Amino acid sequence: MNIILVSEKLPKAWTITLGWPHLAGSVVLMLTLVLTLAGALNYGILRFAAELNIPYVKDMLVSIHQQQQEKNQSYLQDNLNAMAVRLGQMQAQLLRLDTLGERLARLAGFKPQDLMFNEVPGRGGAISSVPSQNLSLGDFTSQIDLLTRQLEDRGDKLGLLESMFTLESARKKLTPTKLPVEGGWYSSNYGWRIDPFTGQRAFHEGIDFMAEEGTPIHAAAAGVVVYSGFHPQYGNMIEVDHGNDLISRYAHAARRLVKVGDVVLRGSRIADVGRTGRATGAHLHFEVRQRGAARNPAQFLQLPG
């Protein structure tokens, strides 16, 4: 596109050539000027409309203000709803952690009320000299996300710890660690000794507990009765299988109170002290066998030495 300028003041005619880029730039410039002018005019009208007391413009301003308030309220409500959901999840996780904590406390031998799981921990301190800062919505959301992840992590770790405690507790219940006779004292240790009948050195495969005849005999650990009968040398004898190839043996009983197949708990009364079989007097002969071999019961029982 060519524009020719002719004037008496010009020595000759000027020719201006405008290409498409020039035209496009001119159009953009004109649109920018028009929009700027329209915006300034609109701002001026809205700015001074209230002072000029123009009803139509005042109604429009009120409507715009209400729409903005509704938009802000909707945005705030959406965020509150989302935070309420997160809060509910965190409350459920805290309840789970409290329950896990109480179970762990019991497994560890503590009273849950002594640890005060349901009370807010004490916190405090002097006012800092550093100016405080307001927490923004973004910061608040980030803190909730971080706390949620921490709660999930602590919950998983406490769950694993509970499993370990439970397994350890079960293992202890199935290990013969309880004294089979309360109030008795052992009169013959495990190992080499002088046989009371032959006078020769013989290996004693258990521990003898001196006690009055009729004294209750308790299972040293939970298990299943695999033998309950009379043995020519052991007299009335009971064997309890505790799993893990561990068996406890109770001999010379006056009477047996369980039969084969019975499930006994740690501390259950299974027999009474007697002097049946190869015995010089009333006592309990107690053995622990692992994979059929005799083991020193003192390694299992809660005995000194």
Residue frames relative to the residue before (quaternion, step in Angstrom):
aa qw qx qy qz dx dy dz
M 1.0000 0.0000 0.0000 0.0000 0.00 0.00 0.00
N 0.1456 -0.8014 0.5787 0.0412 3.63 -0.82 1.08
I 0.1276 -0.7575 0.6373 0.0616 3.55 -1.05 0.91
I 0.1519 -0.7989 0.5801 0.0467 3.62 -0.69 1.16
L 0.1628 -0.7829 0.5976 0.0591 3.56 -0.75 1.14
V 0.0311 -0.7939 0.6067 -0.0275 3.61 -0.77 1.12
S 0.1516 0.7788 -0.5935 0.1350 3.60 -0.81 0.99
E 0.5595 -0.6047 0.4480 0.3472 3.56 -1.20 0.64
K 0.6516 0.5233 -0.3126 0.4515 3.55 1.19 -0.59
L 0.6492 0.4902 -0.3234 0.4833 3.58 1.22 -0.31
P 0.5030 -0.6643 0.4566 0.3117 3.58 -0.89 0.88
K 0.7942 -0.0226 0.0235 0.6068 3.53 1.16 -0.65
A 0.6370 -0.5334 0.3910 0.3961 3.58 -1.24 0.32
W 0.2809 -0.7383 0.5920 0.1599 3.57 -1.14 0.86
T 0.1709 -0.7696 0.6094 0.0847 3.51 -1.04 0.82
I 0.0948 -0.7815 0.6162 0.0243 3.59 -0.77 1.09
T 0.1946 -0.7864 0.5808 0.0792 3.54 -0.75 1.12
L 0.0916 -0.7939 0.6008 0.0180 3.61 -0.74 1.08
G 0.1948 -0.7756 0.5923 0.0984 3.55 -0.75 1.10
W 0.7428 -0.3971 0.2922 0.4530 3.57 -1.32 -0.05
P 0.6291 0.5226 -0.3654 0.4445 3.68 0.90 -0.66
H 0.6528 0.5085 -0.3246 0.4582 3.57 0.99 -0.81
L 0.6491 0.5194 -0.3149 0.4579 3.56 0.99 -0.86
A 0.6544 0.5131 -0.3143 0.4579 3.58 0.93 -0.89
G 0.6538 0.5131 -0.3128 0.4597 3.57 0.95 -0.86
S 0.6452 0.5240 -0.3204 0.4545 3.55 1.01 -0.82
V 0.6469 0.5214 -0.3162 0.4579 3.57 0.97 -0.87
V 0.6527 0.5128 -0.3090 0.4643 3.59 0.93 -0.92
L 0.6516 0.5193 -0.3158 0.4539 3.56 0.96 -0.89
M 0.6670 0.4993 -0.3050 0.4613 3.56 0.93 -0.87
L 0.6461 0.5142 -0.3205 0.4642 3.60 0.97 -0.83
T 0.6338 0.5358 -0.3237 0.4544 3.57 1.02 -0.82
L 0.6599 0.5052 -0.3024 0.4668 3.55 0.94 -0.90
V 0.6559 0.5159 -0.3121 0.4542 3.57 0.95 -0.89
L 0.6819 0.4861 -0.2906 0.4629 3.60 0.89 -0.95
T 0.6369 0.5263 -0.3279 0.4580 3.58 1.00 -0.79
L 0.6621 0.5029 -0.2963 0.4700 3.52 0.97 -0.91
A 0.6536 0.5105 -0.3123 0.4634 3.59 0.99 -0.84
G 0.6514 0.5133 -0.3158 0.4610 3.58 0.98 -0.83
A 0.6579 0.5033 -0.3137 0.4641 3.56 0.94 -0.88
L 0.6493 0.5171 -0.3127 0.4618 3.55 1.00 -0.85
N 0.6555 0.5129 -0.3039 0.4636 3.60 0.97 -0.90
Y 0.6448 0.5171 -0.3145 0.4668 3.58 0.98 -0.87
G 0.6599 0.5152 -0.3107 0.4501 3.55 0.95 -0.91
I 0.6495 0.5138 -0.3202 0.4601 3.55 0.97 -0.86
L 0.6968 0.4650 -0.2745 0.4721 3.58 0.89 -1.00
R 0.6419 0.5526 -0.3247 0.4209 3.56 1.06 -0.77
F 0.8067 0.2757 -0.1253 0.5075 3.55 0.87 -0.91
A 0.4192 0.7294 -0.4631 0.2791 3.58 1.29 0.04
A 0.6475 0.5262 -0.3292 0.4422 3.57 0.96 -0.86
E 0.6718 0.4901 -0.2994 0.4677 3.57 1.01 -0.82
L 0.6803 0.4713 -0.2853 0.4834 3.56 1.12 -0.67
N 0.3344 -0.7876 0.4615 0.2342 3.58 1.37 -0.14
I 0.2670 0.7411 -0.5551 0.2670 3.56 0.80 1.11
P 0.4204 -0.7498 0.4402 0.2594 3.67 -0.33 1.17
Y 0.6679 0.5183 -0.3233 0.4251 3.59 0.79 -0.98
V 0.6934 0.4690 -0.2826 0.4684 3.55 0.85 -0.98
K 0.6280 0.5336 -0.3404 0.4528 3.58 1.02 -0.77
D 0.6425 0.5106 -0.3236 0.4709 3.60 0.98 -0.81
M 0.6433 0.5217 -0.3224 0.4583 3.56 1.01 -0.83
L 0.6430 0.5205 -0.3193 0.4623 3.59 1.01 -0.83
V 0.6437 0.5145 -0.3202 0.4673 3.58 0.99 -0.85
S 0.6497 0.5228 -0.3114 0.4557 3.57 0.97 -0.88
I 0.6535 0.5056 -0.3102 0.4702 3.58 0.95 -0.90
H 0.6518 0.5183 -0.3108 0.4582 3.57 0.98 -0.88
Q 0.6568 0.5044 -0.3108 0.4665 3.60 0.97 -0.84
Q 0.6412 0.5244 -0.3241 0.4570 3.57 0.97 -0.84
Q 0.6586 0.5026 -0.3096 0.4667 3.56 0.99 -0.83
Q 0.6390 0.5202 -0.3234 0.4652 3.57 1.04 -0.79
E 0.6515 0.5115 -0.3113 0.4658 3.57 0.98 -0.87
K 0.6384 0.5224 -0.3210 0.4653 3.56 1.03 -0.80
N 0.6647 0.4929 -0.2980 0.4759 3.56 0.96 -0.89
Q 0.6500 0.5190 -0.3156 0.4566 3.57 0.99 -0.85
S 0.6442 0.5189 -0.3151 0.4652 3.57 1.01 -0.84
Y 0.6475 0.5129 -0.3111 0.4701 3.57 0.99 -0.86
L 0.6642 0.5014 -0.2994 0.4667 3.57 0.97 -0.91
Q 0.6599 0.5119 -0.3124 0.4526 3.59 0.96 -0.87
D 0.6231 0.5344 -0.3377 0.4605 3.59 1.01 -0.79
N 0.6717 0.4867 -0.2949 0.4744 3.58 0.95 -0.87
L 0.6396 0.5183 -0.3279 0.4634 3.59 1.03 -0.77
N 0.6381 0.5237 -0.3252 0.4612 3.58 1.01 -0.81
A 0.6557 0.5051 -0.3087 0.4687 3.57 0.97 -0.88
M 0.6747 0.4817 -0.2997 0.4723 3.59 0.96 -0.84
A 0.6083 0.5497 -0.3548 0.4494 3.60 1.10 -0.64
V 0.6268 0.5237 -0.3284 0.4743 3.57 1.05 -0.77
R 0.6654 0.4961 -0.2984 0.4712 3.57 0.92 -0.93
L 0.6366 0.5323 -0.3247 0.4539 3.56 1.04 -0.81
G 0.6397 0.5220 -0.3224 0.4629 3.58 1.01 -0.79
Q 0.6401 0.5169 -0.3186 0.4706 3.57 1.02 -0.81
M 0.6658 0.5011 -0.3026 0.4625 3.58 0.96 -0.87
Q 0.6287 0.5254 -0.3388 0.4625 3.60 1.03 -0.74
A 0.6448 0.5093 -0.3202 0.4716 3.59 1.01 -0.79
Q 0.6552 0.5051 -0.3112 0.4678 3.58 1.00 -0.82
L 0.6413 0.5144 -0.3246 0.4678 3.60 1.02 -0.77
L 0.6294 0.5232 -0.3331 0.4681 3.58 1.02 -0.76
R 0.6403 0.5154 -0.3192 0.4716 3.57 1.03 -0.82
L 0.6581 0.5040 -0.3101 0.4655 3.58 0.97 -0.85
D 0.6308 0.5249 -0.3367 0.4617 3.60 1.00 -0.77
T 0.6598 0.5054 -0.3059 0.4644 3.57 0.96 -0.89
L 0.6483 0.5054 -0.3122 0.4762 3.57 0.97 -0.87
G 0.6508 0.5293 -0.3174 0.4421 3.56 0.95 -0.87
E 0.6587 0.5001 -0.3130 0.4669 3.58 0.97 -0.82
R 0.6526 0.5008 -0.3252 0.4665 3.59 0.97 -0.79
L 0.6505 0.5056 -0.3155 0.4708 3.58 0.98 -0.82
A 0.6232 0.5387 -0.3444 0.4504 3.58 1.02 -0.76
R 0.6643 0.4905 -0.3093 0.4718 3.58 0.95 -0.83
L 0.6508 0.5127 -0.3204 0.4592 3.58 0.96 -0.83
A 0.7069 0.4471 -0.2568 0.4842 3.57 1.08 -0.73
G 0.5801 -0.6210 0.3665 0.3788 3.59 1.27 -0.03
F 0.5492 0.5952 -0.4099 0.4197 3.60 1.23 0.26
K 0.4385 -0.6329 0.5564 0.3124 3.53 -1.31 0.31
P 0.5009 -0.6817 0.4331 0.3113 3.64 -0.69 1.01
Q 0.6490 0.5295 -0.3389 0.4285 3.61 1.00 -0.74
D 0.5988 0.5679 -0.3678 0.4285 3.59 1.17 -0.48
L 0.7039 0.4533 -0.2603 0.4809 3.58 1.14 -0.61
M 0.2895 -0.8163 0.4689 0.1730 3.61 1.33 -0.08
F 0.0333 0.8404 -0.5376 0.0600 3.57 0.70 1.12
N 0.7318 0.4532 -0.2386 0.4497 3.58 1.04 -0.78
E 0.6216 0.5370 -0.3486 0.4514 3.60 1.23 0.06
V 0.5120 -0.6314 0.4889 0.3166 3.54 -1.15 0.70
P 0.4346 -0.7048 0.4830 0.2847 3.63 -0.73 0.95
G 0.5320 -0.6468 0.4499 0.3103 3.55 -1.07 0.77
R 0.0455 0.7806 -0.6206 0.0596 3.55 -0.97 0.93
G 0.2076 0.7838 -0.5681 0.1411 3.59 -1.15 0.47
G 0.1490 0.7841 -0.5967 0.0839 3.54 -1.28 -0.34
A 0.6158 -0.5555 0.4112 0.3782 3.54 -1.28 0.34
I 0.5832 -0.5635 0.4468 0.3778 3.56 -1.25 0.48
S 0.4255 -0.7297 0.4793 0.2382 3.56 -0.78 1.05
S 0.4879 -0.6517 0.4997 0.2958 3.55 -1.19 0.62
V 0.5799 0.5591 -0.3727 0.4607 3.58 1.27 -0.31
P 0.5033 -0.6667 0.4460 0.3214 3.64 -0.76 0.94
S 0.4437 -0.6906 0.5045 0.2676 3.55 -0.98 0.86
Q 0.2705 -0.7571 0.5781 0.1395 3.54 -1.27 0.48
N 0.4701 -0.6535 0.5155 0.2934 3.54 -1.09 0.74
L 0.3901 -0.7128 0.5370 0.2266 3.55 -1.10 0.78
S 0.3234 -0.7513 0.5450 0.1842 3.56 -0.70 1.08
L 0.6642 -0.4962 0.3728 0.4167 3.55 -1.30 0.31
G 0.6415 0.5245 -0.3241 0.4563 3.58 1.01 -0.77
D 0.6536 0.5006 -0.3096 0.4757 3.57 0.98 -0.86
F 0.6413 0.5321 -0.3213 0.4498 3.56 1.00 -0.86
T 0.6563 0.5035 -0.3036 0.4727 3.58 0.95 -0.88
S 0.6420 0.5228 -0.3205 0.4602 3.58 0.98 -0.83
Q 0.6518 0.5110 -0.3151 0.4634 3.59 0.99 -0.81
I 0.6341 0.5168 -0.3287 0.4721 3.59 1.03 -0.77
D 0.6393 0.5212 -0.3231 0.4639 3.59 0.96 -0.86
L 0.6630 0.5035 -0.3022 0.4643 3.57 0.92 -0.92
L 0.6675 0.4993 -0.3012 0.4631 3.58 0.92 -0.90
T 0.6231 0.5389 -0.3371 0.4557 3.59 1.03 -0.75
R 0.6638 0.4931 -0.3044 0.4728 3.58 0.92 -0.89
Q 0.6512 0.5120 -0.3186 0.4607 3.58 0.99 -0.80
L 0.6397 0.5190 -0.3262 0.4637 3.58 1.00 -0.79
E 0.6489 0.5089 -0.3173 0.4683 3.58 0.96 -0.83
D 0.6551 0.5119 -0.3099 0.4612 3.58 0.97 -0.87
R 0.6732 0.4810 -0.3025 0.4732 3.60 0.90 -0.91
G 0.6288 0.5416 -0.3374 0.4443 3.57 1.03 -0.74
D 0.6514 0.5078 -0.3116 0.4697 3.58 0.96 -0.87
K 0.6794 0.4883 -0.2974 0.4599 3.59 0.91 -0.88
L 0.6495 0.4986 -0.3214 0.4756 3.58 1.00 -0.78
G 0.6217 0.5392 -0.3375 0.4571 3.59 1.07 -0.71
L 0.6485 0.5004 -0.3094 0.4831 3.56 1.01 -0.83
L 0.6486 0.5154 -0.3146 0.4634 3.57 0.99 -0.85
E 0.6303 0.5256 -0.3368 0.4617 3.57 1.02 -0.76
S 0.6355 0.5259 -0.3298 0.4592 3.60 0.97 -0.82
M 0.6581 0.5033 -0.3093 0.4669 3.56 0.97 -0.86
F 0.6428 0.5119 -0.3192 0.4721 3.59 1.00 -0.84
T 0.6572 0.5193 -0.3131 0.4475 3.56 0.95 -0.91
L 0.6579 0.4988 -0.3073 0.4733 3.57 0.95 -0.89
E 0.6571 0.5031 -0.3099 0.4681 3.56 0.98 -0.86
S 0.6440 0.5161 -0.3216 0.4642 3.57 1.01 -0.81
A 0.6525 0.5005 -0.3119 0.4758 3.58 0.99 -0.84
R 0.6367 0.5307 -0.3307 0.4513 3.57 0.99 -0.81
K 0.6573 0.5052 -0.3120 0.4641 3.58 0.99 -0.84
K 0.6557 0.5146 -0.3194 0.4508 3.57 0.99 -0.81
L 0.7219 0.4105 -0.2356 0.5048 3.58 1.16 -0.58
T 0.6084 0.5092 -0.3635 0.4883 3.60 1.26 0.21
P 0.4364 -0.7279 0.4618 0.2578 3.63 -0.71 1.03
T 0.1766 0.8120 -0.5289 0.1725 3.56 0.15 1.31
K 0.6181 0.5480 -0.3535 0.4389 3.62 1.23 -0.16
L 0.5198 -0.6225 0.4843 0.3283 3.56 -1.03 0.80
P 0.3917 -0.7472 0.4813 0.2378 3.62 -0.71 0.99
V 0.7642 0.2135 -0.1347 0.5936 3.60 1.21 -0.44
E 0.2469 -0.7745 0.5655 0.1393 3.56 -0.69 1.06
G 0.8042 0.2625 -0.2077 0.4911 3.54 -0.97 0.87
G 0.5940 0.5640 -0.3737 0.4352 3.58 1.25 -0.10
W 0.2302 -0.7457 0.6006 0.1738 3.56 -1.24 0.22
Y 0.4379 -0.7251 0.4619 0.2629 3.55 -0.93 0.82
S 0.2833 -0.8013 0.5205 0.0822 3.48 -0.91 1.14
S 0.7861 0.1407 -0.0958 0.5941 3.58 1.20 -0.21
N 0.3255 -0.7789 0.5118 0.1596 3.56 -0.75 1.11
Y 0.6153 -0.5058 0.4563 0.3967 3.49 -1.42 0.06
G 0.6693 0.5011 -0.3714 0.4038 3.57 -1.01 0.82
W 0.7585 -0.3584 0.2742 0.4702 3.54 -1.30 -0.31
R 0.1113 0.7709 -0.6179 0.1074 3.56 -1.07 0.88
I 0.5440 -0.5630 0.4876 0.3863 3.56 -1.35 0.00
D 0.4133 -0.7181 0.5014 0.2492 3.57 -0.65 1.12
P 0.4363 -0.7344 0.4510 0.2585 3.63 -0.71 1.04
F 0.6879 0.4673 -0.2886 0.4744 3.60 1.21 -0.34
T 0.7861 0.3199 -0.1625 0.5033 3.61 0.93 -0.88
G 0.3847 -0.7264 0.4854 0.2978 3.59 1.14 -0.52
Q 0.5831 0.5689 -0.3748 0.4425 3.61 1.24 0.13
R 0.5814 -0.5547 0.4504 0.3891 3.54 -1.31 0.33
A 0.0715 0.7848 -0.6082 0.0952 3.55 -0.84 1.01
F 0.4585 -0.6807 0.5007 0.2752 3.54 -1.15 0.63
H 0.2310 -0.7739 0.5807 0.1025 3.54 -0.72 1.15
E 0.2589 -0.8325 0.4787 0.1039 3.59 -0.46 1.23
G 0.7718 0.2609 -0.1887 0.5483 3.59 1.18 0.32
I 0.4886 -0.6023 0.5236 0.3524 3.53 -1.30 -0.53
D 0.2632 -0.7537 0.5826 0.1527 3.58 -1.02 0.85
F 0.1597 -0.7725 0.6105 0.0710 3.56 -0.91 1.02
M 0.3038 -0.7353 0.5795 0.1766 3.58 -0.73 1.06
A 0.2198 0.7517 -0.5979 0.1709 3.58 -0.90 0.99
E 0.5937 -0.5694 0.4248 0.3779 3.53 -1.20 0.46
E 0.5806 -0.5831 0.4363 0.3641 3.53 -1.13 0.64
G 0.7576 0.3304 -0.2790 0.4888 3.54 -0.92 1.00
T 0.4553 0.6733 -0.4589 0.3588 3.59 1.28 -0.08
P 0.5075 -0.6670 0.4384 0.3246 3.64 -0.82 0.87
I 0.2155 -0.7283 0.6380 0.1269 3.55 -1.17 0.77
H 0.1604 -0.8100 0.5619 0.0489 3.59 -0.76 1.08
A 0.5422 -0.5952 0.4798 0.3486 3.55 -1.19 0.60
A 0.4301 -0.7217 0.4857 0.2412 3.58 -0.85 0.99
A 0.7825 -0.0025 -0.0014 0.6227 3.59 1.28 -0.31
A 0.6143 -0.5383 0.4182 0.3974 3.55 -1.28 0.27
G 0.2628 0.7670 -0.5570 0.1798 3.55 -1.12 0.61
V 0.5192 -0.6077 0.5045 0.3265 3.53 -1.36 -0.31
V 0.4361 -0.6873 0.5161 0.2667 3.57 -0.92 0.92
V 0.1022 -0.8156 0.5691 0.0229 3.58 -0.67 1.12
Y 0.7814 0.0988 -0.0987 0.6082 3.59 1.26 -0.16
S 0.1359 0.7472 -0.6423 0.1029 3.54 -1.04 0.90
G 0.4319 0.6854 -0.4701 0.3502 3.55 -0.15 1.30
F 0.5730 -0.5722 0.4555 0.3698 3.52 -1.35 -0.23
H 0.1354 -0.7718 0.6199 0.0418 3.55 -0.97 1.02
P 0.5779 -0.6279 0.3828 0.3539 3.63 -0.89 0.86
Q 0.7678 0.3235 -0.1887 0.5199 3.61 1.00 -0.75
Y 0.7270 0.4239 -0.2417 0.4831 3.59 0.98 -0.82
G 0.3831 -0.7182 0.4946 0.3046 3.60 1.21 -0.29
N 0.7713 -0.2167 0.2048 0.5623 3.58 -1.00 -0.79
M 0.0339 0.8302 -0.5463 0.1057 3.56 -0.46 1.26
I 0.1167 -0.7636 0.6330 0.0511 3.52 -1.19 0.73
E 0.0953 -0.7652 0.6340 0.0592 3.55 -1.10 0.80
V 0.1257 -0.7832 0.6078 0.0374 3.57 -0.97 0.97
D 0.2654 -0.7574 0.5811 0.1354 3.56 -0.82 1.08
H 0.1763 -0.8140 0.5503 0.0584 3.58 -0.70 1.16
G 0.5521 -0.5806 0.4130 0.4330 3.60 1.23 0.02
N 0.7706 0.3240 -0.2601 0.4833 3.56 -1.31 0.16
D 0.6061 -0.5998 0.3311 0.4040 3.58 1.15 0.76
L 0.5161 0.6213 -0.4266 0.4070 3.61 1.15 0.56
I 0.0056 0.7790 -0.6258 0.0398 3.56 -0.94 1.01
S 0.1710 -0.7575 0.6190 0.1172 3.58 -1.02 0.82
R 0.1915 -0.7926 0.5761 0.0572 3.55 -1.04 0.91
Y 0.1035 -0.7823 0.6142 0.0073 3.56 -0.98 0.98
A 0.0166 -0.8529 0.5182 -0.0611 3.59 -0.43 1.24
H 0.7934 0.3296 -0.2813 0.4275 3.52 -1.49 0.36
A 0.3033 0.7842 -0.4973 0.2139 3.63 1.17 0.47
A 0.5058 -0.6228 0.5002 0.3257 3.54 -1.22 0.57
R 0.7845 -0.0870 0.0571 0.6114 3.58 1.08 -0.73
R 0.3508 -0.7196 0.5670 0.1940 3.51 -1.25 0.62
L 0.2376 -0.8073 0.5320 0.0941 3.57 -0.92 0.98
V 0.7227 0.3487 -0.2298 0.5507 3.61 1.26 -0.01
K 0.2650 -0.7472 0.5886 0.1580 3.52 -1.30 0.38
V 0.6907 -0.4693 0.3430 0.4301 3.56 -1.28 0.30
G 0.7615 0.3387 -0.2791 0.4770 3.56 -0.92 0.99
D 0.5367 0.6192 -0.4145 0.3959 3.58 1.21 -0.28
V 0.3027 -0.7144 0.6004 0.1936 3.55 -1.13 0.73
V 0.0939 -0.8071 0.5826 0.0183 3.57 -0.71 1.08
L 0.3597 -0.7136 0.5613 0.2151 3.53 -1.19 0.61
R 0.6447 -0.4926 0.4047 0.4219 3.52 -1.29 0.28
G 0.7993 0.2373 -0.2026 0.5136 3.56 -0.66 1.13
S 0.4559 0.6822 -0.4604 0.3388 3.62 1.23 -0.04
R 0.4401 -0.6717 0.5268 0.2786 3.58 -1.05 0.76
I 0.0681 -0.8359 0.5445 -0.0090 3.57 -0.60 1.14
A 0.8040 -0.0132 0.0330 0.5936 3.62 1.18 -0.41
D 0.3636 -0.6907 0.5695 0.2576 3.55 -1.39 -0.05
V 0.5726 -0.6017 0.4357 0.3467 3.56 -1.10 0.74
G 0.0694 0.7918 -0.6030 0.0674 3.56 -1.06 0.87
R 0.4359 -0.6746 0.5224 0.2863 3.55 -1.29 -0.45
T 0.3024 0.7747 -0.5047 0.2317 3.61 1.13 0.57
G 0.7492 0.3667 -0.2820 0.4740 3.56 -1.22 0.54
R 0.7475 -0.3570 0.2998 0.4733 3.55 -1.24 -0.54
A 0.3523 0.7238 -0.5010 0.3178 3.58 0.16 1.30
T 0.3911 -0.7215 0.5264 0.2221 3.57 -1.10 0.73
G 0.7980 -0.0487 0.0453 0.5990 3.58 1.24 -0.33
A 0.7086 -0.4476 0.3258 0.4375 3.54 -1.31 0.04
H 0.3198 0.7135 -0.5772 0.2355 3.55 -0.79 1.04
L 0.3724 -0.6771 0.5730 0.2729 3.57 -1.34 0.11
H 0.1863 -0.7341 0.6430 0.1137 3.53 -0.92 0.98
F 0.0627 -0.8231 0.5633 -0.0357 3.58 -0.54 1.24
E 0.0314 -0.7993 0.5997 -0.0200 3.56 -0.88 1.03
V 0.1438 -0.7250 0.6614 0.1275 3.52 -1.34 0.42
R 0.0497 -0.8043 0.5921 -0.0109 3.56 -0.75 1.08
Q 0.1008 -0.7769 0.6209 0.0287 3.53 -1.05 0.89
R 0.8196 -0.0616 -0.0448 0.5678 3.53 -0.58 1.26
G 0.7359 -0.4466 0.2135 0.4620 3.54 1.05 0.87
A 0.6599 0.4971 -0.3084 0.4716 3.60 1.20 -0.36
A 0.5033 -0.6555 0.4746 0.3028 3.56 -1.05 0.81
R 0.1201 -0.7690 0.6256 0.0534 3.55 -1.04 0.90
N 0.5721 -0.5839 0.4409 0.3707 3.55 -1.19 0.50
P 0.3901 -0.7446 0.4827 0.2459 3.64 -0.48 1.10
A 0.5772 0.6030 -0.3811 0.3974 3.59 1.14 -0.55
Q 0.5956 0.5593 -0.3637 0.4475 3.60 1.19 -0.40
F 0.7241 0.3968 -0.2259 0.5170 3.57 1.23 -0.40
L 0.7008 0.4759 -0.2794 0.4522 3.55 0.89 -0.91
Q 0.4801 -0.6419 0.5155 0.3029 3.52 -1.23 0.51
L 0.3073 0.7388 -0.5212 0.2969 3.50 0.50 1.31
P 0.5071 -0.6178 0.4812 0.3600 3.62 -1.09 0.48
G 0.7985 0.2717 -0.2087 0.4950 3.52 -1.15 0.64
